[in-house]
C-alpha cells in the first residue's frame, strides 16, 4: 500500500467589507496491490510429518505462553529452516500444477486519486456576517483484477475498470 497527500491553504485579509478570503488545495492518492500466489496446497502424507501434530513434528522452536504478563496468548514459534525443508519434501512427493487462472484469481490492484480545491469569502456589513464559497472535488478510481471467462478460457485475463466523478459543493452561511 502506498499513500501520497499534499495540502495547501492560504488566507488573505482585506479588513473591509470583504474581511478575508481563504483558498486551498488538497491532493491525495491511495494505491493498493494484492498478490495471492498459490505455491502448494499442503498434503504431508508419505513424509516424515505424516500424522504428526504440530507439537510432535519437531517444527516448533519454542512457545510464547503470554504477552503483557500473560494477558495475550501468542503460540508457537516455528523453525524456519525445518518448515521450508518439510514443505519442499512434501512438494517433491506431491507436486501440484496451478493454472494461470488459479495463480491470478485473487490478484488485484487499485488506486483512488482525489483532487480538491476550495475558496470562500467572509463578508461583513455592520452586524451581518456572510461566509460563502465552494469546494470542487474530483475523484478518480481505477481497479484491475482477474476476470475468468468460464465459457472460453482464452478470453480470461486481467481487466481494468475506471470511474471518475466531480462534485461541486457550494456553501453560504449568514449570521446576524
C-alpha positions as semicolon CSV with decimal commas, in nm:
position;residue;x (nm);y (nm);z (nm)
1;X;0,000;0,000;0,000
2;X;0,116;0,349;-0,078
3;X;-0,040;0,679;0,016
4;X;0,050;1,029;-0,103
5;X;-0,103;1,352;0,025
6;X;-0,046;1,722;-0,030
7;X;-0,238;2,016;0,115
8;X;-0,204;2,393;0,081
9;X;-0,422;2,659;0,246
10;X;-0,393;3,038;0,224
11;X;-0,578;3,336;0,375
12;X;-0,569;3,697;0,264
13;X;-0,708;3,964;0,499
14;X;-0,874;4,270;0,341
15;X;-1,019;4,425;0,658
16;X;-1,315;4,594;0,489
17;X;-1,649;4,474;0,354
18;X;-1,466;4,164;0,237
19;X;-1,299;4,075;0,569
20;X;-1,089;3,792;0,429
21;X;-1,065;3,535;0,152
22;X;-0,947;3,175;0,203
23;X;-0,849;2,925;-0,062
24;X;-0,695;2,584;-0,057
25;X;-0,596;2,276;-0,249
26;X;-0,576;1,910;-0,148
27;X;-0,439;1,608;-0,335
28;X;-0,441;1,251;-0,210
29;X;-0,367;0,921;-0,379
30;X;-0,403;0,576;-0,232
31;X;-0,267;0,269;-0,412
32;X;-0,311;-0,095;-0,313
33;X;-0,180;-0,418;-0,458
34;X;-0,282;-0,768;-0,353
35;X;-0,091;-1,069;-0,481
36;X;-0,216;-1,412;-0,378
37;X;0,015;-1,663;-0,544
38;X;-0,052;-2,027;-0,466
39;X;0,263;-2,230;-0,411
40;X;0,136;-2,561;-0,282
41;X;-0,185;-2,699;-0,129
42;X;-0,037;-2,874;0,175
43;X;-0,052;-3,258;0,162
44;X;0,207;-3,404;0,403
45;X;0,119;-3,773;0,358
46;X;0,412;-4,011;0,290
47;X;0,655;-3,765;0,452
48;X;0,818;-3,781;0,797
49;X;0,544;-3,539;0,912
50;X;0,250;-3,760;0,809
51;X;0,013;-3,797;1,104
52;X;0,226;-3,577;1,331
53;X;0,078;-3,297;1,536
54;X;0,247;-2,960;1,543
55;X;0,380;-3,040;1,891
56;X;0,533;-3,375;1,779
57;X;0,655;-3,259;1,435
58;X;0,983;-3,104;1,551
59;X;0,893;-2,782;1,364
60;X;0,834;-2,582;1,683
61;X;1,134;-2,395;1,824
62;X;0,959;-2,254;2,129
63;X;0,625;-2,146;2,275
64;X;0,528;-1,795;2,376
65;X;0,276;-1,857;2,651
66;X;0,177;-1,496;2,701
67;X;0,245;-1,136;2,613
68;X;0,183;-0,850;2,854
69;X;0,219;-1,062;3,169
70;X;0,014;-1,349;3,027
71;X;-0,279;-1,136;2,907
72;X;-0,246;-1,245;2,543
73;X;-0,154;-1,596;2,427
74;X;0,083;-1,589;2,129
75;X;0,155;-1,952;2,039
76;X;0,424;-2,149;1,864
77;X;0,738;-2,006;1,706
78;X;0,837;-2,235;1,419
79;X;1,187;-2,312;1,299
80;X;1,206;-2,153;0,953
81;X;1,462;-2,397;0,810
82;X;1,270;-2,706;0,927
83;X;0,940;-2,569;0,789
84;X;1,097;-2,494;0,448
85;X;1,253;-2,842;0,438
86;X;0,918;-3,004;0,529
87;X;0,733;-2,814;0,257
88;X;1,000;-2,889;-0,005
89;X;0,992;-3,262;0,083
90;X;0,613;-3,271;0,060
91;X;0,613;-3,075;-0,269
92;X;0,860;-3,324;-0,413
93;X;0,636;-3,615;-0,311
94;X;0,309;-3,438;-0,407
95;X;0,376;-3,195;-0,694
96;X;0,093;-2,956;-0,783
97;X;0,044;-2,759;-1,102
98;X;-0,173;-2,448;-1,097
99;X;-0,336;-2,290;-1,400
100;X;-0,287;-1,926;-1,491
101;X;-0,640;-1,859;-1,361
102;X;-0,559;-2,030;-1,028
103;X;-0,249;-1,814;-0,985
104;X;-0,415;-1,485;-1,082
105;X;-0,771;-1,523;-0,949
106;X;-0,711;-1,328;-0,627
107;X;-0,456;-1,075;-0,760
108;X;-0,578;-0,717;-0,782
109;X;-0,457;-0,359;-0,784
110;X;-0,646;-0,041;-0,719
111;X;-0,595;0,330;-0,684
112;X;-0,803;0,627;-0,578
113;X;-0,699;0,984;-0,653
114;X;-0,882;1,282;-0,504
115;X;-0,808;1,638;-0,609
116;X;-0,999;1,917;-0,436
117;X;-0,994;2,296;-0,424
118;X;-1,199;2,547;-0,227
119;X;-1,243;2,918;-0,192
120;X;-1,451;3,124;0,049
121;X;-1,505;3,488;0,125
122;X;-1,607;3,636;0,462
123;X;-1,826;3,944;0,406
124;X;-1,908;4,177;0,699
125;X;-2,160;4,462;0,689
126;X;-2,243;4,611;1,030
127;X;-2,392;4,324;1,236
128;X;-2,431;4,092;0,935
129;X;-2,165;3,833;0,855
130;X;-2,194;3,622;0,538
131;X;-1,948;3,344;0,460
132;X;-1,987;3,200;0,113
133;X;-1,776;2,974;-0,102
134;X;-1,750;2,645;-0,285
135;X;-1,549;2,326;-0,287
136;X;-1,481;2,130;-0,604
137;X;-1,373;1,770;-0,562
138;X;-1,268;1,532;-0,840
139;X;-1,229;1,161;-0,765
140;X;-1,075;0,903;-0,995
141;X;-1,082;0,531;-0,915
142;X;-0,905;0,255;-1,110
143;X;-0,920;-0,118;-1,028
144;X;-0,757;-0,413;-1,207
145;X;-0,849;-0,773;-1,132
146;X;-0,868;-1,116;-1,293
147;X;-1,178;-1,195;-1,499
148;X;-1,245;-1,562;-1,566
149;X;-1,441;-1,647;-1,880
150;X;-1,598;-1,980;-1,788
151;X;-1,726;-2,038;-2,144
152;X;-1,399;-1,971;-2,324
153;X;-1,083;-1,968;-2,110
154;X;-0,891;-1,798;-2,392
155;X;-1,080;-1,477;-2,310
156;X;-0,976;-1,481;-1,943
157;X;-0,735;-1,217;-1,823
158;X;-0,689;-0,902;-1,624
159;X;-0,950;-0,632;-1,670
160;X;-0,938;-0,268;-1,566
161;X;-1,234;-0,058;-1,464
162;X;-1,226;0,316;-1,406
163;X;-1,470;0,566;-1,261
164;X;-1,434;0,944;-1,244
165;X;-1,670;1,196;-1,092
166;X;-1,667;1,560;-0,986
167;X;-1,874;1,721;-0,712
168;X;-1,930;2,094;-0,672
169;X;-2,034;2,181;-0,319
170;X;-2,148;2,542;-0,274
171;X;-2,199;2,691;0,071
172;X;-2,345;3,010;0,222
173;X;-2,387;3,095;0,587
174;X;-2,531;3,417;0,729
175;X;-2,515;3,532;1,092
176;X;-2,689;3,842;1,224
